[in-house]
Amino acid sequence: MRRALHREDKLEKINSMKTTVQRNLSDRILFFKYAIPDDNKVCSSEEILDVVDTYLNRHEEEIETLTKSLRKNRPKPARLIFLETLKTQESKEFTGLGLELPDLTKLDNIIKLKKWDGDYNGISLIKMMVFRDPKIVKLEVEKKNLKIEQEKIKALENLELKKQNVDSNESMKID
């Protein structure tokens, strides 16, 4: 009996988590559906970045009003904590692995997105892309290039040392 109750609780938690994840993804896609222009044109990286920036800062006004209404030596309201946590998580996601969002670089995908009615089951028709902060990507590329340059310098130094060793060995044989 106890095992059955525990199993039901576990399944209920799993279903609740699935529902939350599905709702969050649907909300994100709906935001991008209404945030892009209605002219059905492909978006450039800069336009996508502007929409992502709007998405990341969409709760900023509410956070400011809640922060201003705080009284001294009082705990933060649950809504303020939730919004700050959400903003932090989404910002970390954007600068980390990247935000999963509808692919706005393909016209047929934009048309599918505009026709989408908000149902979670229809999301599979929309192609998704992962969009990362271009500054972070640029830093990673620079870091990778620096590492390659350092490896080249190290390889040249090793080659130079080997050449010096060969020259010194040859000079010893000649003597």
VMD Tcl script that builds the backbone (N, CA, C; Angstrom):
set m [mol new atoms 525]
animate dup $m
set s [atomselect $m all]
$s set {name element resname resid chain x y z} {
  {N N MET 1 A 0.816 -1.190 0.000}
  {CA C MET 1 A 0.000 0.000 0.000}
  {C C MET 1 A 0.867 1.264 0.000}
  {N N ARG 2 A 1.899 1.258 0.841}
  {CA C ARG 2 A 2.791 2.409 0.918}
  {C C ARG 2 A 3.532 2.612 -0.395}
  {N N ARG 3 A 3.953 1.503 -1.009}
  {CA C ARG 3 A 4.658 1.587 -2.291}
  {C C ARG 3 A 3.765 2.176 -3.362}
  {N N ALA 4 A 2.507 1.804 -3.372}
  {CA C ALA 4 A 1.564 2.310 -4.365}
  {C C ALA 4 A 1.365 3.817 -4.203}
  {N N LEU 5 A 1.244 4.270 -2.959}
  {CA C LEU 5 A 1.085 5.703 -2.711}
  {C C LEU 5 A 2.341 6.472 -3.104}
  {N N HIS 6 A 3.490 5.894 -2.776}
  {CA C HIS 6 A 4.756 6.539 -3.126}
  {C C HIS 6 A 4.901 6.632 -4.646}
  {N N ARG 7 A 4.520 5.562 -5.340}
  {CA C ARG 7 A 4.590 5.547 -6.803}
  {C C ARG 7 A 3.669 6.605 -7.399}
  {N N GLU 8 A 2.460 6.727 -6.860}
  {CA C GLU 8 A 1.521 7.737 -7.349}
  {C C GLU 8 A 2.076 9.148 -7.147}
  {N N ASP 9 A 2.668 9.392 -5.979}
  {CA C ASP 9 A 3.272 10.701 -5.720}
  {C C ASP 9 A 4.405 10.986 -6.704}
  {N N LYS 10 A 5.219 9.965 -6.939}
  {CA C LYS 10 A 6.354 10.124 -7.854}
  {C C LYS 10 A 5.860 10.431 -9.268}
  {N N LEU 11 A 4.859 9.695 -9.733}
  {CA C LEU 11 A 4.303 9.930 -11.068}
  {C C LEU 11 A 3.656 11.309 -11.165}
  {N N GLU 12 A 3.013 11.728 -10.094}
  {CA C GLU 12 A 2.388 13.044 -10.082}
  {C C GLU 12 A 3.438 14.145 -10.193}
  {N N LYS 13 A 4.555 13.995 -9.494}
  {CA C LYS 13 A 5.639 14.974 -9.575}
  {C C LYS 13 A 6.227 15.030 -10.984}
  {N N ILE 14 A 6.435 13.849 -11.580}
  {CA C ILE 14 A 6.988 13.786 -12.934}
  {C C ILE 14 A 6.045 14.458 -13.923}
  {N N ASN 15 A 4.764 14.175 -13.828}
  {CA C ASN 15 A 3.782 14.794 -14.727}
  {C C ASN 15 A 3.713 16.303 -14.516}
  {N N SER 16 A 3.828 16.733 -13.283}
  {CA C SER 16 A 3.820 18.163 -12.989}
  {C C SER 16 A 5.030 18.849 -13.610}
  {N N MET 17 A 6.192 18.223 -13.506}
  {CA C MET 17 A 7.408 18.784 -14.102}
  {C C MET 17 A 7.289 18.845 -15.616}
  {N N LYS 18 A 6.757 17.775 -16.232}
  {CA C LYS 18 A 6.565 17.759 -17.683}
  {C C LYS 18 A 5.643 18.888 -18.124}
  {N N THR 19 A 4.556 19.053 -17.390}
  {CA C THR 19 A 3.601 20.100 -17.723}
  {C C THR 19 A 4.244 21.478 -17.624}
  {N N THR 20 A 5.054 21.679 -16.592}
  {CA C THR 20 A 5.739 22.963 -16.421}
  {C C THR 20 A 6.701 23.220 -17.569}
  {N N VAL 21 A 7.489 22.225 -17.942}
  {CA C VAL 21 A 8.443 22.370 -19.042}
  {C C VAL 21 A 7.705 22.656 -20.346}
  {N N GLN 22 A 6.614 21.922 -20.587}
  {CA C GLN 22 A 5.835 22.132 -21.803}
  {C C GLN 22 A 5.229 23.533 -21.835}
  {N N ARG 23 A 4.718 23.985 -20.708}
  {CA C ARG 23 A 4.114 25.311 -20.646}
  {C C ARG 23 A 5.167 26.396 -20.871}
  {N N ASN 24 A 6.356 26.226 -20.268}
  {CA C ASN 24 A 7.429 27.207 -20.442}
  {C C ASN 24 A 7.866 27.293 -21.906}
  {N N LEU 25 A 8.009 26.150 -22.562}
  {CA C LEU 25 A 8.397 26.138 -23.965}
  {C C LEU 25 A 7.307 26.773 -24.830}
  {N N SER 26 A 6.055 26.439 -24.561}
  {CA C SER 26 A 4.945 27.034 -25.314}
  {C C SER 26 A 4.905 28.544 -25.130}
  {N N ASP 27 A 5.110 28.995 -23.889}
  {CA C ASP 27 A 5.106 30.442 -23.624}
  {C C ASP 27 A 6.236 31.143 -24.365}
  {N N ARG 28 A 7.406 30.520 -24.377}
  {CA C ARG 28 A 8.552 31.119 -25.072}
  {C C ARG 28 A 8.264 31.236 -26.564}
  {N N ILE 29 A 7.743 30.171 -27.155}
  {CA C ILE 29 A 7.464 30.187 -28.587}
  {C C ILE 29 A 6.363 31.193 -28.909}
  {N N LEU 30 A 5.347 31.276 -28.049}
  {CA C LEU 30 A 4.284 32.270 -28.255}
  {C C LEU 30 A 4.838 33.688 -28.210}
  {N N PHE 31 A 5.777 33.937 -27.299}
  {CA C PHE 31 A 6.381 35.267 -27.236}
  {C C PHE 31 A 7.036 35.605 -28.570}
  {N N PHE 32 A 7.805 34.670 -29.122}
  {CA C PHE 32 A 8.502 34.934 -30.383}
  {C C PHE 32 A 7.522 35.015 -31.543}
  {N N LYS 33 A 6.418 34.292 -31.454}
  {CA C LYS 33 A 5.402 34.367 -32.513}
  {C C LYS 33 A 4.860 35.784 -32.634}
  {N N TYR 34 A 4.587 36.408 -31.497}
  {CA C TYR 34 A 3.999 37.746 -31.527}
  {C C TYR 34 A 5.049 38.860 -31.549}
  {N N ALA 35 A 6.293 38.537 -31.263}
  {CA C ALA 35 A 7.340 39.563 -31.215}
  {C C ALA 35 A 7.928 39.874 -32.588}
  {N N ILE 36 A 7.837 38.914 -33.505}
  {CA C ILE 36 A 8.414 39.158 -34.827}
  {C C ILE 36 A 7.389 39.896 -35.692}
  {N N PRO 37 A 7.853 40.668 -36.674}
  {CA C PRO 37 A 6.931 41.425 -37.539}
  {C C PRO 37 A 6.022 40.501 -38.348}
  {N N ASP 38 A 4.890 41.023 -38.748}
  {CA C ASP 38 A 3.913 40.234 -39.506}
  {C C ASP 38 A 4.193 40.191 -41.002}
  {N N ASP 39 A 5.270 40.795 -41.449}
  {CA C ASP 39 A 5.522 40.868 -42.886}
  {C C ASP 39 A 6.105 39.578 -43.470}
  {N N ASN 40 A 6.200 38.517 -42.670}
  {CA C ASN 40 A 6.693 37.212 -43.130}
  {C C ASN 40 A 8.027 37.311 -43.869}
  {N N LYS 41 A 8.967 37.959 -43.245}
  {CA C LYS 41 A 10.308 37.988 -43.832}
  {C C LYS 41 A 11.285 37.343 -42.858}
  {N N VAL 42 A 12.365 36.876 -43.414}
  {CA C VAL 42 A 13.390 36.201 -42.629}
  {C C VAL 42 A 14.095 37.226 -41.744}
  {N N CYS 43 A 14.417 36.834 -40.521}
  {CA C CYS 43 A 15.074 37.736 -39.579}
  {C C CYS 43 A 16.586 37.557 -39.636}
  {N N SER 44 A 17.296 38.653 -39.510}
  {CA C SER 44 A 18.759 38.604 -39.442}
  {C C SER 44 A 19.182 38.314 -38.004}
  {N N SER 45 A 20.457 38.064 -37.818}
  {CA C SER 45 A 20.972 37.782 -36.476}
  {C C SER 45 A 20.744 38.959 -35.541}
  {N N GLU 46 A 20.897 40.175 -36.060}
  {CA C GLU 46 A 20.696 41.363 -35.236}
  {C C GLU 46 A 19.238 41.485 -34.794}
  {N N GLU 47 A 18.316 41.196 -35.710}
  {CA C GLU 47 A 16.895 41.256 -35.368}
  {C C GLU 47 A 16.541 40.189 -34.337}
  {N N ILE 48 A 17.093 39.004 -34.504}
  {CA C ILE 48 A 16.853 37.929 -33.532}
  {C C ILE 48 A 17.408 38.334 -32.172}
  {N N LEU 49 A 18.585 38.935 -32.176}
  {CA C LEU 49 A 19.202 39.385 -30.925}
  {C C LEU 49 A 18.333 40.441 -30.234}
  {N N ASP 50 A 17.741 41.340 -31.005}
  {CA C ASP 50 A 16.844 42.353 -30.437}
  {C C ASP 50 A 15.616 41.701 -29.799}
  {N N VAL 51 A 15.038 40.715 -30.477}
  {CA C VAL 51 A 13.865 40.032 -29.940}
  {C C VAL 51 A 14.242 39.242 -28.687}
  {N N VAL 52 A 15.399 38.596 -28.706}
  {CA C VAL 52 A 15.862 37.846 -27.530}
  {C C VAL 52 A 16.084 38.808 -26.365}
  {N N ASP 53 A 16.654 39.971 -26.640}
  {CA C ASP 53 A 16.876 40.960 -25.589}
  {C C ASP 53 A 15.540 41.420 -24.999}
  {N N THR 54 A 14.561 41.626 -25.849}
  {CA C THR 54 A 13.222 41.986 -25.382}
  {C C THR 54 A 12.633 40.861 -24.538}
  {N N TYR 55 A 12.852 39.623 -24.980}
  {CA C TYR 55 A 12.356 38.465 -24.238}
  {C C TYR 55 A 12.999 38.380 -22.853}
  {N N LEU 56 A 14.299 38.577 -22.788}
  {CA C LEU 56 A 15.006 38.471 -21.509}
  {C C LEU 56 A 14.621 39.589 -20.546}
  {N N ASN 57 A 14.220 40.744 -21.062}
  {CA C ASN 57 A 13.881 41.889 -20.208}
  {C C ASN 57 A 12.377 42.140 -20.115}
  {N N ARG 58 A 11.574 41.173 -20.463}
  {CA C ARG 58 A 10.132 41.386 -20.521}
  {C C ARG 58 A 9.492 41.633 -19.152}
  {N N HIS 59 A 10.117 41.199 -18.060}
  {CA C HIS 59 A 9.560 41.391 -16.722}
  {C C HIS 59 A 10.229 42.545 -15.969}
  {N N GLU 60 A 11.066 43.290 -16.656}
  {CA C GLU 60 A 11.865 44.332 -16.003}
  {C C GLU 60 A 10.999 45.391 -15.313}
  {N N GLU 61 A 9.935 45.833 -15.961}
  {CA C GLU 61 A 9.067 46.863 -15.370}
  {C C GLU 61 A 8.417 46.355 -14.089}
  {N N GLU 62 A 7.930 45.123 -14.113}
  {CA C GLU 62 A 7.284 44.562 -12.928}
  {C C GLU 62 A 8.289 44.388 -11.792}
  {N N ILE 63 A 9.510 43.967 -12.129}
  {CA C ILE 63 A 10.556 43.831 -11.111}
  {C C ILE 63 A 10.847 45.192 -10.483}
  {N N GLU 64 A 10.927 46.235 -11.303}
  {CA C GLU 64 A 11.192 47.585 -10.784}
  {C C GLU 64 A 10.068 48.073 -9.870}
  {N N THR 65 A 8.821 47.871 -10.277}
  {CA C THR 65 A 7.710 48.337 -9.440}
  {C C THR 65 A 7.649 47.558 -8.131}
  {N N LEU 66 A 7.892 46.255 -8.177}
  {CA C LEU 66 A 7.895 45.459 -6.947}
  {C C LEU 66 A 9.048 45.860 -6.037}
  {N N THR 67 A 10.194 46.160 -6.630}
  {CA C THR 67 A 11.358 46.571 -5.843}
  {C C THR 67 A 11.103 47.931 -5.187}
  {N N LYS 68 A 10.477 48.847 -5.924}
  {CA C LYS 68 A 10.178 50.176 -5.366}
  {C C LYS 68 A 9.148 50.099 -4.239}
  {N N SER 69 A 8.239 49.143 -4.328}
  {CA C SER 69 A 7.191 49.042 -3.313}
  {C C SER 69 A 7.647 48.295 -2.057}
  {N N LEU 70 A 8.875 47.811 -2.055}
  {CA C LEU 70 A 9.390 47.097 -0.876}
  {C C LEU 70 A 9.554 48.052 0.295}
  {N N ARG 71 A 9.182 47.571 1.458}
  {CA C ARG 71 A 9.413 48.359 2.657}
  {C C ARG 71 A 10.688 47.859 3.319}
  {N N LYS 72 A 11.299 48.753 4.061}
  {CA C LYS 72 A 12.575 48.448 4.697}
  {C C LYS 72 A 12.405 47.310 5.701}
  {N N ASN 73 A 13.393 46.412 5.727}
  {CA C ASN 73 A 13.441 45.270 6.654}
  {C C ASN 73 A 12.276 44.298 6.479}
  {N N ARG 74 A 11.739 44.235 5.288}
  {CA C ARG 74 A 10.685 43.267 4.976}
  {C C ARG 74 A 11.215 42.289 3.938}
  {N N PRO 75 A 10.765 41.046 3.995}
  {CA C PRO 75 A 11.218 40.082 2.986}
  {C C PRO 75 A 10.637 40.415 1.610}
  {N N LYS 76 A 11.335 39.947 0.603}
  {CA C LYS 76 A 10.857 40.164 -0.764}
  {C C LYS 76 A 9.595 39.349 -0.996}
  {N N PRO 77 A 8.667 39.890 -1.772}
  {CA C PRO 77 A 7.469 39.117 -2.120}
  {C C PRO 77 A 7.844 37.922 -3.008}
  {N N ALA 78 A 7.048 36.892 -2.946}
  {CA C ALA 78 A 7.314 35.668 -3.716}
  {C C ALA 78 A 7.359 35.959 -5.213}
  {N N ARG 79 A 6.513 36.854 -5.675}
  {CA C ARG 79 A 6.486 37.199 -7.106}
  {C C ARG 79 A 7.802 37.821 -7.546}
  {N N LEU 80 A 8.360 38.701 -6.722}
  {CA C LEU 80 A 9.635 39.342 -7.040}
  {C C LEU 80 A 10.761 38.307 -7.074}
  {N N ILE 81 A 10.777 37.432 -6.116}
  {CA C ILE 81 A 11.801 36.370 -6.090}
  {C C ILE 81 A 11.678 35.496 -7.329}
  {N N PHE 82 A 10.434 35.141 -7.687}
  {CA C PHE 82 A 10.208 34.317 -8.869}
  {C C PHE 82 A 10.705 34.999 -10.137}
  {N N LEU 83 A 10.361 36.282 -10.314}
  {CA C LEU 83 A 10.758 37.011 -11.522}
  {C C LEU 83 A 12.268 37.190 -11.607}
  {N N GLU 84 A 12.913 37.496 -10.479}
  {CA C GLU 84 A 14.370 37.637 -10.483}
  {C C GLU 84 A 15.051 36.315 -10.804}
  {N N THR 85 A 14.545 35.237 -10.237}
  {CA C THR 85 A 15.101 33.910 -10.512}
  {C C THR 85 A 14.911 33.539 -11.974}
  {N N LEU 86 A 13.735 33.796 -12.498}
  {CA C LEU 86 A 13.444 33.501 -13.904}
  {C C LEU 86 A 14.380 34.276 -14.830}
  {N N LYS 87 A 14.550 35.566 -14.543}
  {CA C LYS 87 A 15.430 36.394 -15.372}
  {C C LYS 87 A 16.872 35.894 -15.305}
  {N N THR 88 A 17.324 35.543 -14.119}
  {CA C THR 88 A 18.689 35.030 -13.954}
  {C C THR 88 A 18.873 33.718 -14.706}
  {N N GLN 89 A 17.919 32.810 -14.581}
  {CA C GLN 89 A 18.007 31.514 -15.267}
  {C C GLN 89 A 18.039 31.691 -16.781}
  {N N GLU 90 A 17.161 32.526 -17.292}
  {CA C GLU 90 A 17.112 32.725 -18.740}
  {C C GLU 90 A 18.368 33.420 -19.254}
  {N N SER 91 A 18.904 34.356 -18.491}
  {CA C SER 91 A 20.150 35.028 -18.887}
  {C C SER 91 A 21.311 34.044 -18.894}
  {N N LYS 92 A 21.364 33.188 -17.884}
  {CA C LYS 92 A 22.418 32.163 -17.837}
  {C C LYS 92 A 22.271 31.185 -18.998}
  {N N GLU 93 A 21.041 30.832 -19.305}
  {CA C GLU 93 A 20.792 29.926 -20.425}
  {C C GLU 93 A 21.266 30.552 -21.735}
  {N N PHE 94 A 20.986 31.840 -21.918}
  {CA C PHE 94 A 21.367 32.554 -23.134}
  {C C PHE 94 A 22.884 32.661 -23.261}
  {N N THR 95 A 23.552 32.984 -22.174}
  {CA C THR 95 A 25.008 33.124 -22.219}
  {C C THR 95 A 25.716 31.778 -22.124}
  {N N GLY 96 A 25.022 30.766 -21.669}
  {CA C GLY 96 A 25.625 29.439 -21.539}
  {C C GLY 96 A 25.428 28.616 -22.800}
  {N N LEU 97 A 24.532 27.660 -22.715}
  {CA C LEU 97 A 24.288 26.756 -23.844}
  {C C LEU 97 A 23.459 27.395 -24.943}
  {N N GLY 98 A 22.701 28.428 -24.605}
  {CA C GLY 98 A 21.893 29.114 -25.604}
  {C C GLY 98 A 20.411 28.889 -25.380}
  {N N LEU 99 A 19.607 29.811 -25.881}
  {CA C LEU 99 A 18.152 29.720 -25.781}
  {C C LEU 99 A 17.610 28.939 -26.965}
  {N N GLU 100 A 16.722 28.017 -26.679}
  {CA C GLU 100 A 16.054 27.304 -27.759}
  {C C GLU 100 A 14.843 28.129 -28.166}
  {N N LEU 101 A 14.815 28.491 -29.436}
  {CA C LEU 101 A 13.728 29.313 -29.940}
  {C C LEU 101 A 13.433 28.921 -31.377}
  {N N PRO 102 A 12.286 29.360 -31.893}
  {CA C PRO 102 A 11.942 29.013 -33.281}
  {C C PRO 102 A 12.990 29.559 -34.246}
  {N N ASP 103 A 13.269 28.792 -35.274}
  {CA C ASP 103 A 14.241 29.209 -36.283}
  {C C ASP 103 A 13.618 30.316 -37.120}
  {N N LEU 104 A 14.087 31.524 -36.909}
  {CA C LEU 104 A 13.532 32.696 -37.600}
  {C C LEU 104 A 14.331 33.049 -38.840}
  {N N THR 105 A 15.245 32.161 -39.239}
  {CA C THR 105 A 16.067 32.420 -40.416}
  {C C THR 105 A 15.523 31.741 -41.664}
  {N N LYS 106 A 14.416 31.009 -41.521}
  {CA C LYS 106 A 13.809 30.301 -42.655}
  {C C LYS 106 A 12.349 30.733 -42.787}
  {N N LEU 107 A 11.987 31.141 -43.995}
  {CA C LEU 107 A 10.653 31.689 -44.245}
  {C C LEU 107 A 9.549 30.662 -43.988}
  {N N ASP 108 A 9.745 29.413 -44.435}
  {CA C ASP 108 A 8.702 28.409 -44.234}
  {C C ASP 108 A 8.455 28.152 -42.751}
  {N N ASN 109 A 9.495 28.264 -41.930}
  {CA C ASN 109 A 9.348 28.065 -40.494}
  {C C ASN 109 A 8.602 29.248 -39.852}
  {N N ILE 110 A 8.843 30.447 -40.362}
  {CA C ILE 110 A 8.137 31.626 -39.849}
  {C C ILE 110 A 6.643 31.520 -40.166}
  {N N ILE 111 A 6.322 31.029 -41.347}
  {CA C ILE 111 A 4.918 30.847 -41.738}
  {C C ILE 111 A 4.252 29.809 -40.828}
  {N N LYS 112 A 4.966 28.692 -40.548}
  {CA C LYS 112 A 4.428 27.677 -39.631}
  {C C LYS 112 A 4.224 28.255 -38.236}
  {N N LEU 113 A 5.173 29.080 -37.809}
  {CA C LEU 113 A 5.076 29.702 -36.487}
  {C C LEU 113 A 3.863 30.618 -36.412}
  {N N LYS 114 A 3.625 31.416 -37.448}
  {CA C LYS 114 A 2.487 32.335 -37.449}
  {C C LYS 114 A 1.150 31.586 -37.475}
  {N N LYS 115 A 1.137 30.401 -38.108}
  {CA C LYS 115 A -0.106 29.604 -38.169}
  {C C LYS 115 A -0.334 28.797 -36.892}
  {N N TRP 116 A 0.709 28.602 -36.101}
  {CA C TRP 116 A 0.620 27.787 -34.888}
  {C C TRP 116 A -0.366 28.415 -33.907}
  {N N ASP 117 A -1.239 27.574 -33.321}
  {CA C ASP 117 A -2.299 28.075 -32.452}
  {C C ASP 117 A -1.956 28.054 -30.963}
  {N N GLY 118 A -0.735 27.684 -30.598}
  {CA C GLY 118 A -0.328 27.679 -29.197}
  {C C GLY 118 A -0.410 26.323 -28.536}
  {N N ASP 119 A -0.853 25.310 -29.272}
  {CA C ASP 119 A -0.975 23.963 -28.725}
  {C C ASP 119 A 0.406 23.316 -28.634}
  {N N TYR 120 A 0.680 22.665 -27.499}
  {CA C TYR 120 A 1.993 22.047 -27.308}
  {C C TYR 120 A 2.261 20.968 -28.362}
  {N N ASN 121 A 1.260 20.237 -28.764}
  {CA C ASN 121 A 1.449 19.158 -29.733}
  {C C ASN 121 A 1.848 19.678 -31.108}
  {N N GLY 122 A 1.565 20.936 -31.400}
  {CA C GLY 122 A 1.927 21.518 -32.688}
  {C C GLY 122 A 3.362 22.034 -32.736}
  {N N ILE 123 A 4.053 22.027 -31.608}
  {CA C ILE 123 A 5.430 22.537 -31.562}
  {C C ILE 123 A 6.361 21.709 -32.437}
  {N N SER 124 A 6.061 20.426 -32.568}
  {CA C SER 124 A 6.943 19.552 -33.344}
  {C C SER 124 A 7.019 19.965 -34.813}
  {N N LEU 125 A 6.053 20.716 -35.297}
  {CA C LEU 125 A 6.069 21.186 -36.681}
  {C C LEU 125 A 7.022 22.365 -36.885}
  {N N ILE 126 A 7.342 23.048 -35.780}
  {CA C ILE 126 A 8.188 24.243 -35.854}
  {C C ILE 126 A 9.640 23.836 -35.601}
  {N N LYS 127 A 10.494 24.185 -36.551}
  {CA C LYS 127 A 11.919 23.895 -36.366}
  {C C LYS 127 A 12.483 24.873 -35.355}
  {N N MET 128 A 13.300 24.334 -34.465}
  {CA C MET 128 A 13.886 25.153 -33.405}
  {C C MET 128 A 15.377 25.349 -33.672}
  {N N MET 129 A 15.918 26.404 -33.074}
  {CA C MET 129 A 17.352 26.663 -33.160}
  {C C MET 129 A 17.826 27.090 -31.778}
  {N N VAL 130 A 19.105 26.943 -31.540}
  {CA C VAL 130 A 19.686 27.405 -30.291}
  {C C VAL 130 A 20.454 28.681 -30.601}
  {N N PHE 131 A 20.085 29.748 -29.928}
  {CA C PHE 131 A 20.705 31.049 -30.173}
  {C C PHE 131 A 21.470 31.453 -28.924}
  {N N ARG 132 A 22.775 31.667 -29.094}
  {CA C ARG 132 A 23.646 32.045 -27.981}
  {C C ARG 132 A 24.040 33.507 -28.096}
  {N N ASP 133 A 24.485 34.041 -26.987}
  {CA C ASP 133 A 24.962 35.418 -26.949}
  {C C ASP 133 A 26.178 35.540 -27.863}
  {N N PRO 134 A 26.108 36.390 -28.897}
  {CA C PRO 134 A 27.227 36.509 -29.843}
  {C C PRO 134 A 28.534 36.940 -29.175}
  {N N LYS 135 A 28.447 37.722 -28.093}
  {CA C LYS 135 A 29.658 38.138 -27.390}
  {C C LYS 135 A 30.374 36.939 -26.794}
  {N N ILE 136 A 29.620 36.017 -26.226}
  {CA C ILE 136 A 30.196 34.817 -25.618}
  {C C ILE 136 A 30.794 33.934 -26.703}
  {N N VAL 137 A 30.079 33.788 -27.811}
  {CA C VAL 137 A 30.579 32.971 -28.919}
  {C C VAL 137 A 31.885 33.560 -29.439}
  {N N LYS 138 A 31.928 34.886 -29.574}
  {CA C LYS 138 A 33.142 35.558 -30.064}
  {C C LYS 138 A 34.298 35.331 -29.096}
  {N N LEU 139 A 34.031 35.434 -27.793}
  {CA C LEU 139 A 35.075 35.193 -26.798}
  {C C LEU 139 A 35.593 33.759 -26.867}
  {N N GLU 140 A 34.676 32.809 -27.055}
  {CA C GLU 140 A 35.091 31.416 -27.150}
  {C C GLU 140 A 35.944 31.172 -28.385}
  {N N VAL 141 A 35.579 31.800 -29.489}
  {CA C VAL 141 A 36.362 31.659 -30.719}
  {C C VAL 141 A 37.748 32.258 -30.513}
  {N N GLU 142 A 37.800 33.443 -29.896}
  {CA C GLU 142 A 39.091 34.074 -29.632}
  {C C GLU 142 A 39.941 33.219 -28.698}
  {N N LYS 143 A 39.297 32.638 -27.693}
  {CA C LYS 143 A 40.014 31.780 -26.746}
  {C C LYS 143 A 40.562 30.543 -27.462}
  {N N LYS 144 A 39.737 29.977 -28.343}
  {CA C LYS 144 A 40.167 28.808 -29.106}
  {C C LYS 144 A 41.333 29.164 -30.031}
  {N N ASN 145 A 41.238 30.322 -30.693}
  {CA C ASN 145 A 42.323 30.761 -31.576}
  {C C ASN 145 A 43.600 31.023 -30.792}
  {N N LEU 146 A 43.485 31.602 -29.596}
  {CA C LEU 146 A 44.641 31.847 -28.747}
  {C C LEU 146 A 45.290 30.529 -28.343}
  {N N LYS 147 A 44.471 29.561 -28.021}
  {CA C LYS 147 A 44.993 28.241 -27.636}
  {C C LYS 147 A 45.734 27.601 -28.813}
  {N N ILE 148 A 45.178 27.739 -30.008}
  {CA C ILE 148 A 45.837 27.193 -31.205}
  {C C ILE 148 A 47.174 27.881 -31.425}
  {N N GLU 149 A 47.200 29.203 -31.267}
  {CA C GLU 149 A 48.451 29.959 -31.433}
  {C C GLU 149 A 49.485 29.523 -30.398}
  {N N GLN 150 A 49.048 29.313 -29.162}
  {CA C GLN 150 A 49.959 28.869 -28.113}
  {C C GLN 150 A 50.517 27.479 -28.429}
  {N N GLU 151 A 49.668 26.612 -28.959}
  {CA C GLU 151 A 50.124 25.273 -29.331}
  {C C GLU 151 A 51.134 25.343 -30.477}
  {N N LYS 152 A 50.902 26.260 -31.430}
  {CA C LYS 152 A 51.852 26.429 -32.538}
  {C C LYS 152 A 53.196 26.912 -32.015}
  {N N ILE 153 A 53.177 27.894 -31.119}
  {CA C ILE 153 A 54.418 28.419 -30.545}
  {C C ILE 153 A 55.149 27.329 -29.786}
  {N N LYS 154 A 54.429 26.554 -29.021}
  {CA C LYS 154 A 55.033 25.461 -28.260}
  {C C LYS 154 A 55.644 24.427 -29.201}
  {N N ALA 155 A 54.939 24.113 -30.281}
  {CA C ALA 155 A 55.452 23.142 -31.251}
  {C C ALA 155 A 56.715 23.684 -31.920}
  {N N LEU 156 A 56.728 24.974 -32.262}
  {CA C LEU 156 A 57.924 25.581 -32.862}
  {C C LEU 156 A 59.098 25.571 -31.885}
  {N N GLU 157 A 58.818 25.844 -30.604}
  {CA C GLU 157 A 59.875 25.806 -29.595}
  {C C GLU 157 A 60.440 24.394 -29.458}
  {N N ASN 158 A 59.555 23.408 -29.447}
  {CA C ASN 158 A 60.009 22.009 -29.366}
  {C C ASN 158 A 60.832 21.637 -30.592}
  {N N LEU 159 A 60.402 22.104 -31.737}
  {CA C LEU 159 A 61.131 21.836 -32.975}
  {C C LEU 159 A 62.509 22.486 -32.919}
  {N N GLU 160 A 62.562 23.692 -32.417}
  {CA C GLU 160 A 63.828 24.413 -32.288}
  {C C GLU 160 A 64.762 23.693 -31.317}
  {N N LEU 161 A 64.212 23.206 -30.201}
  {CA C LEU 161 A 65.021 22.449 -29.233}
  {C C LEU 161 A 65.563 21.168 -29.854}
  {N N LYS 162 A 64.731 20.472 -30.606}
  {CA C LYS 162 A 65.187 19.243 -31.267}
  {C C LYS 162 A 66.292 19.553 -32.262}
  {N N LYS 163 A 66.128 20.652 -32.987}
  {CA C LYS 163 A 67.140 21.049 -33.961}
  {C C LYS 163 A 68.454 21.372 -33.256}
  {N N GLN 164 A 68.380 22.057 -32.125}
  {CA C GLN 164 A 69.585 22.371 -31.353}
  {C C GLN 164 A 70.238 21.098 -30.831}
  {N N ASN 165 A 69.426 20.149 -30.389}
  {CA C ASN 165 A 69.968 18.870 -29.897}
  {C C ASN 165 A 70.652 18.107 -31.022}
  {N N VAL 166 A 70.044 18.104 -32.192}
  {CA C VAL 166 A 70.643 17.418 -33.341}
  {C C VAL 166 A 71.946 18.095 -33.719}
  {N N ASP 167 A 71.974 19.442 -33.735}
  {CA C ASP 167 A 73.198 20.190 -34.065}
  {C C ASP 167 A 74.297 19.922 -33.056}
  {N N SER 168 A 73.924 19.873 -31.763}
  {CA C SER 168 A 74.954 19.619 -30.749}
  {C C SER 168 A 75.467 18.184 -30.829}
  {N N ASN 169 A 74.594 17.240 -31.159}
  {CA C ASN 169 A 75.029 15.851 -31.322}
  {C C ASN 169 A 75.955 15.712 -32.525}
  {N N GLU 170 A 75.663 16.421 -33.607}
  {CA C GLU 170 A 76.508 16.362 -34.793}
  {C C GLU 170 A 77.873 17.001 -34.528}
  {N N SER 171 A 77.877 18.087 -33.755}
  {CA C SER 171 A 79.149 18.740 -33.443}
  {C C SER 171 A 79.992 17.866 -32.530}
  {N N MET 172 A 79.350 17.079 -31.691}
  {CA C MET 172 A 80.102 16.163 -30.831}
  {C C MET 172 A 80.717 15.028 -31.643}
  {N N LYS 173 A 79.990 14.577 -32.657}
  {CA C LYS 173 A 80.509 13.486 -33.510}
  {C C LYS 173 A 81.688 13.969 -34.342}
  {N N ILE 174 A 81.639 15.211 -34.761}
  {CA C ILE 174 A 82.699 15.762 -35.591}
  {C C ILE 174 A 83.978 15.891 -34.763}
  {N N ASP 175 A 83.878 16.264 -33.497}
  {CA C ASP 175 A 85.045 16.445 -32.641}
  {C C ASP 175 A 85.616 15.104 -32.357}
}
mol reanalyze $m
mol bondsrecalc $m
mol representation Tube
mol addrep $m
